[in-house]
């Protein structure tokens, strides 16, 4: 078990140092609630929502309808908070309707989402049925001869657009029979049958290479259609072979689509992962895709958003994520998913603890070989004390292997209690802090580094502190070797004078000569990677 392995490593991993099970039932709900709160914070006074959260100029029917559909799918009781948004859409959506669009104007996907917002609202309050059918009529009237729809009038049929319309029409059919809509459903199904690629997937347009977004939307549209089970099975097989997991970069989760039109190129950025997961939740009863669902929750930002690294200003990726995740939550066995996540947490803890053991043993070996000197005649330490053992940790910190591993060991200690800044007294704390800062950056939780001078600069700023540490910062102090703690106490004093809060002290080697006791008597937590007796026993 993880606890026994971590004890072998020489220190315990307390509960707060274990990864949280963010993907349990409460984790899914927490992710949805955080996302919904962030979306609501963007609501304009008129009820609209923006395309980009950097400005309100981008408020329009497309992002507004996505936001409304997401929030109402999550919690129908939010309709009271979204009445003004629905009224805003009722008044403005005609300007965005594809059937009446002018050249170079709005796109069909905007119209689809407006209809979806009214459709979700109509399931709660039947006053929106007229809008649903009015938009549906316009969409039906502008279908292409092949049974699909393009992104704008006279555009060739697109799989993503046609699949979204098929899904929407099938939802309408579940509430109200309509021959016109049924005929359009049949035509769209026939269109998707004809354009499915030989590998089982679909491209953005007929004859294009298969991709996750188009395949996922096609599978969502076809889900539950009995005559399409062979098509669905082939699509699922292709989709599962295209694993979008944490083994791939986050940038690859976002797919770009570019299509030509007379007045220029139109580009879309699709967040593939939530769309894919909903397609799998509808069509694949196995748990093979739970790994990806776990990852979707893991990459949510602390403020509740899902962010495209290449286009971090876009708000609609969060709208889409909340919309599809709320639907996934209603389809899966939450208790089964919770058990899966608990098992994955246990495996992660054991794997991480095993790595810690290996890293710690390697650093210990390097200290024994290059950083520890024994002399019968003894050494005089910086504290004035005499000892037969001298720790030359500066040499260890100049070793590329050991300094990297020390950074990993310290980061593992603090990653669930991250400070604002980390550093200590020159010069040992400098390579230590840089190594930790590197780990924090690569883990997506960047912290700042600093160091404290032994004496102030004689020129220029004449500062005691260098680097990035500010008044009010919560800091962790690093030290290479601690004997009596005298130099640490001076470092603490300098940082307190600067207005910093000391979270804890972490050193590489505790010589066990009263330094820990002095620091802890000040009410500051003291931790070490190694203790002197571990090396003394080996020598």
N, C-alpha and C positions, 0 to 999 in steps of 0.2 A: 504494500500500500504506500501511498505518497508520503505519509507521515514518517514511516519507518525509514524510507530512503532519505528523506530530508534530514533525519536525525543522524544517519550515516554521514551526511555531508557536514555535520558539525553544528547545524542550527535548525530550528524548527521553522516551518512555514505556517504561521498562525492563520486563522480564518480570513482575516482581512487581506492576507497575501495570497489567497486563493482566488482564481477567476470566478466572477459571479456567474450564476446560471441565468444569463440574460435571455435565454431562449425558452424558458419554461412558460407555463400558461400565463403567469403574472408578467413574465418578460415580454410576451407578445402584446399583452394589453398595455404594458408600460410604454413599449415602443409606439404603439398606435396613439396612445393618449398624448405622448410628447409630440408626436408628429402633428396631431390634430390641434394641439395648443399653439404650435408654431404657425400653422396655416391660419388659424383664426386671428392671430396677431397681425396678419397682413391685410385683413379685410378693410377696404376703404370705407369712408363714411357713407358712400352711396351704395355699398354692398358688393362692389367688384373686388377681384383679386388680381395681383400683378403676374406677369410673365417672368419678370426679374424682381427679386426682392431688394435690389439696389435702388429702384425708383418706382414711383407710382404712375409714370407715364405709360408703362407697358400694361396697364389694366385693360383687359379685353374679355370678350365672351369665351374664348377658348380656355385661358387659364382659370377664369371665374367659374365656368361650368365644371372643369376638372376638380377644382377645390370643393365646390358644392356637392358633386357626386361622391367625392371621397369622404367628406364629413358625414353626409347622410347615410352612406353605406355603413359607416362605422357605428353611428348612433342616430337613429331616426328622431330621437327627442331633440336633436340639435336644430330641427326645422324651425323652431321658434326663434333661434339666433340667426337663421339664414333666410328669414322671410324677406328682408330687404334685398338680399342677394338674388333671390328668385324674382322679386319684383323688378330688379334692375335688369335681369336677363330677359324678362317678358318685354320690357320697354326697348331694349337695345338689340336683341338677338337678330332682328330682321336685317340689320346692317351687316350681319356676319353670315347670313344664309347663303350657301353655295349656289343654290338655284338662281338667285337674283344677283350674283356677284358680277362685278365688272372685271374686265381684263386687268390682271395684276393686283386684284383685290384679295379677299379672304379665301381660306382653304376649306375643303370639305371636312377635314378632321375637326375643325372648329365647330361646324354644324352638328357633327356626330356627337360631340361631347355636350353641346347644348341640349340636344335631344335626350342624352343619357341623364343629364342633371334633372330635367323635367320628368323623365321616366322614373327615376329613383324617388323624386318628390311625390309623384302621383301615387306611388305605392303607399305613401303615408297620408296624402291628402289628394283626393281625386279631382281637385280643381285644376290640375295641370294637364289633363288628358288632351285638351284641345291643342296645346302647344306640341305635344308628342306627335299627334296625327297630322297636324299641319306640316311639320318638318318632314315627317315620314313621306307624305305625299310628294313633297318637292324632291326628296332623294329618289323615290321610285320613278318619278317622271324623267329623271336625268341619268338613268342607268345606261351603260353601254350595251351594245348588241350581244357581247359575249357573256352578259349576266353579271359583270363586275362594275366597279366604279373607279374613277380616277380621282386625283387629288384636287382637281378643279374641272370646270366645264370643258368638254372636248379633250380632256387628258386621257391617255390610255389607262386601262384598268390596273389598279395596284392591289397587291394581296393584302397588305395591312389595312387599307381603307375598306376593301370589300369584306374582309373578315370581321372588322368592327361593326359594319352595318348589318352583316348576317347575325352576329351575336345580339345586337340591339333589337332587330326585328323578331328574333326568336323569343326574346324576353317579352316583347309586346304581345306576341301570339299566345303566350302563357296566360295573359290576362284578358285578351279580347281577340275574337276571330275576325280575320279580314282576308278576303280572297286576294286582294292586291298584294298585301304583305306576304301571304303564303306563296304566291307566285314568285315574288322577288326572292324569298328564302330558297325556293327550289332552284331558281336560276343561279343564285350565288353559290349554292352547294355544287351545282354542275360545273360552274366556273372553277372553283377550287379543285375539283376532281381533275379537270383537264390540265391545270397548270402545276400540279404537284410534280416535283422533280423526281428523277429516277432513284435518287438516294433517299427519298422519303420526306425531304424537307421542302420548304417553299422559299423563294427569293422575294425581294421587295416588289418586283414586277415579273411577269411571265418570262421564262427563259433565263432569268438571273440566277446566280449562285445562291444556294440555300443559306439562310441565316437564322439566328435564334429568334429575332423579333417577329419576322414574318411567319415563321413556323409556329411560334407560340400563339400568335393571334389567330392563325388558321385553325389550330387545335382547339382554341377557346370557342371559335365560331361553330366548329363541327361537333363539339362535345355532346354525346348523348344521341347523335343521329345514327340509328341502327344500320342504315345502308352504307355508312362511312367507316365502319369499324376497322376494315383493312387499311384504309387511308390513315386513320388515327394511329393504329399500331405502328405503321411505318414511320409516321411523324414522330411518335414518342421514341422509337428506336434511334432515329437520327438525333433528336434533341438530347437524349441521355448520353449519346456518344460525344456531344459537344460540351461536355462538363464546364459550366460556369461556376467555379468553386474558388475557395480562398487560395488555391494553388496558382491562380492567375491574378494579374494586377487589377486593381480596382478600375483603372482606365478602360480595361477591356470589357467591363460590364456595360459600357455605354456605346451603343452602335450608331454610326452616322449614316444617314440616307441623303443622297443628293440627286435631285431630278431636274432636268432641263425644262424650261418653259420659254415662251417667246420673249418675255421681258426679263429674263435672267434665271439664275439657278436658285431653287428653293432647297434649303437644307433642314433636316430634322435631327435631333439628338434623342435617341430612345434609351431609356434605362431598361436593359434587357432582363435583368434578374427577376424583378417582381412579376413581370409579364410571363416569363418562363415558368416560374413557380406556380402561378395560378393555372396555367395550362396543365402542368403535371398534377396539381391537386384535383383538377377536374377529371383527368383521364388515367392517372397511374395510382392504383391503390397501395403500392409498395411504399417503403420508407427510404428508398435509395436516395431520394432528393432532399431528405431532411438536412443533410450536410449543407446544402445551398441555402435552405431556409434559415438555418443557424447563422450562416454568414451574412445574410441580409440584415439580421438584427445586430450582428457584431459591427457592421460598418455604418450604422446610424450615428450621426454626430451627436455630441452631448446636448445640443440645442433642439434635437428632434428631427433634423433634416437628413436627407440623403443627397450627397453632393457629387457632381461630375467634376473630377479634378481638372479637366480641361475647360470647363465652363461653370465655375463654382457659383455664378450669380443666378443660375436658373432655378426658379421655384417649382416648376411643374414636375420635376423628378420626385419631389416629396409628395405632391398631390397624387401622382400615379402610385407611389409606394404605399401610401395610406389606403388608397382605393383597393388595390389588389390584395394587400395584406389583410384588410378587414374581411374580404371574401374568403381568403385562404383559411382564416381563423374559424370560419363557420363550416368549413369542409373537413378539416382534419380532426383526429382524436387528440385533443390537447394533452390528455394524460399520457398517451403513448409518446407524443413529442417531448413531454417533460422527462419521461424515463430515458428517452434517447439522449437528451441533453445532459442529464445527470451522468450517464455512462460516458459520454464524450468528455465531460469535465474531469471525471476520475482518470480517464486515459491521459488527458492533457497534463493533469497534475503529476501523474507517475512519470510521464515522459520528461516533463520539465525538471522534476526532482532528480531523475537519472542523469540528465545533462548537467545539473548543478553539481552532482557528485563528481562527474568526470572533470568538469571545469575546475572545481576546487582542488581536486587531487593534482591536476596539472600545475596549478599555481603553487601549490605546496611543494611539489617536486622542484620547481624552478627556484623557489626561495631556499630550499635546502641546498641546491647545487650552486647558486650564484649570489644569494642574498644573506647567507648566515655564516658568520666566521666565529670559530671557537679558539680561545687562547687560555692557556693555563695561567699566564701572567695577568690576564684581564685587560679590560678596556675602560676608559673613563667616558661616561655617557654625557649627553648634553645637560642632564639634570645634576651632574656632578657625582652621581653614584658610580660605583665600580661594578663590573660584570664580566664574566667569562665569555658572554655571548654578545656579538654585535650584529645587528640587522642592517645590512646595506640595501634597504628597500629601494633607494633611488636607482640602483642598478637593475633591479627587477622591473621598475616602472619604465625603464628605457628598453626593455625587451618587448618586441612587437606582439609576441604571443601572450605573455603574462599581463601586459597592460590592457590588452583587449579583453582578456578573460576576467580581469579584476573589474572592468567596467560592466561586464555582463552580470557578475555576481552582485555588485552593488545595486545595479538597476533592478535585479530580481527582488532585492530587499525593499525597494522603495516604490515599485511600479504601481502599487495600489494605494499609495499615500504620497503622491507626487508633490514636491515643494515648488516654490517659484524659482529658486536658484540653488545651486550647489557649488561648494568650493571650500577653501581653507587656507592655511598658512603656506606661503611659498617655502620651498619649491615643490615638495612632495605632492601637495594637493592639486597642483596644476595638471600634470598628466592624468591623475585620477579623475578629476572633474571633467576634463575634455573627453575621456573615454566614456564616462557615464552620460554626458550630454549627447554624444553620438548615438548611444543606445536609445536614449529617450526620443531623439528625432526619428530614428528608424522605426520606433514603436508607435509613432503618431502622437506622442505626448511631449513635445519639446520643452525642455527647461533651460534656464540660463546658467552660465558659469561665471565665477569670479575667483579672485584670490586676495589674500590679505598680506600686505608687506610686513617684513620684520621691522622695518623702519620706514618712515615716510619718504617720498621722493624729495630730493634736495633741490629740484628744479621743476619748472612747469606747474602742474596742479598741486604738487606737494601732498598727494593723497596717500592714505593708508590702504584704501581699497581700490582694486582695479577690476575691470570687467563689467558685468551687467547685474548689479544688485542694487536695489532701491529701498528707500524708506518704506516700511510696512511689509516688506517681503518676508515670507516664511521660508527659512533656509535650512539646509542640512550641511553640517561641517564635516569635511573629510580630513583625515590625517593618516600618514603612512604608519608610523610607530608611536604608540603611547606608552610612556613610562610612568612618570608621576603626574602628568597632565598639566604641567606648568605652561607650556606653549599653547595648549588648547584653551586654557582659561584666558590667556591674553587675547586669543582670537575671538573668543566669546564676547569679551569686553568691547573689542573694536566693533563687532557687528551690532551689539546692543546700542552702542553710542550712535551707530548709523541708523537706528530705528528698526532693526530687523528682529523677527521672532525666531528663536532657535528651536527647530523641530526635534533634531537628534544629532548625535555624533556617530560617525562610522569610521573605523580605522581598519587597516589591513592586519596589523599585529598588535595585540594587547600584551605588553610585557608582564602584566599582572603584578605591578608594583605600586598599587594604590591610586593609579590614575582613574580607573573606573569609579572607585568609591568617591573620589573628589568631585567628579563630574555629576554623578547621580545625586550627590548631596546638594547640588545646585538645582535639582528638579529637572534635569535634562537626561533623556534616554541615551544610553551608551551601548553601541553594538560593535562587534569586531568580527572580521572574517576568520581570523585565527587567534589562538592563545599561545603564549610562550611554552606552556607545558607540553603542547603537541609536538614541538620541535625538540625540546629538551629530552623527551622520552626517546626520540629517534636517534639523537646524537649519543 
